[in-house]
Amino acid sequence: SQKIEQNSEALNIQEGKTATLTCNYTNYSPAYLQWYRQDPGRGPVFLLLIRENEKEKRKERLKVTFDTTLKQSLFHITASQPADSATYLCALFSGGYNKLIFGAGTRLAVHP
Amino acid sequence: GAVVSQHPSRVICKSGTSVKIECRSLDFQATTMFWYRQFPKKSLMLMATSNEGSKATYEQGVEKDKFLINHASLTLSTLTVTSAHPEDSSFYICSASRTGGRKTNEKLFFGSGTQLSVL
């Protein structure tokens, strides 16, 4: 069956450390994958998009990798800050279904 | 960045009533808008894709007559939950795409969501 999985347990890290979130998928061949940030009671906000032919993408303190062999994307936040605390969603585009499929998200808590 | 406005942010209604949720793209024209439903700590589930000037495309298992979608202009899509029941209580979120064709699903702009509580 097709799945997109993110760690359901919250990730707690200390301010200044690098946060690494994982997104694994099975039985999809996405042309691209996106990461969104969602705060409680709010809609998601787009962060980064990475295509299947790209290994890595960076934006300020954010870095995303995409390994189509492992069927995995990693999302890194360097020098994390308490303001980075939120739920991070990965979403892959399924050409077969012609829609974006979202993971359930991982909640990140950055402690001072 | 692009702004998508969604209203109301919260609504409480009695069972059997209908509720309309509006989604507007404020500074761009959106040929395609998407409606999602989200349960606590769960992923966004796509309910339907709304295309301006044509009928919405509903996902499998979503009742068309229950969730009426109207995309009458390039900046406004509405979702009406008809004859709402407690099981319809959820967080509803819209999103809009600035681009069409193959890029329709890239970099979506989301509204702030509507928390619907049906008593």
Interface residues (C-beta under 8 A of the other chain):
Chain A: I4 S8 Y32 Q34 Y36 G41 R42 G43 P44 V45 F46 L49 L89 F93 K99 L100 F102 G103 A104 G105
Chain B: V4 Q6 F34 K41 K42 S43 L44 L46 T49 F91 I93 C94 S95 N105 E106 K107 L108 F109 F110 G111 S112 G113 Q115
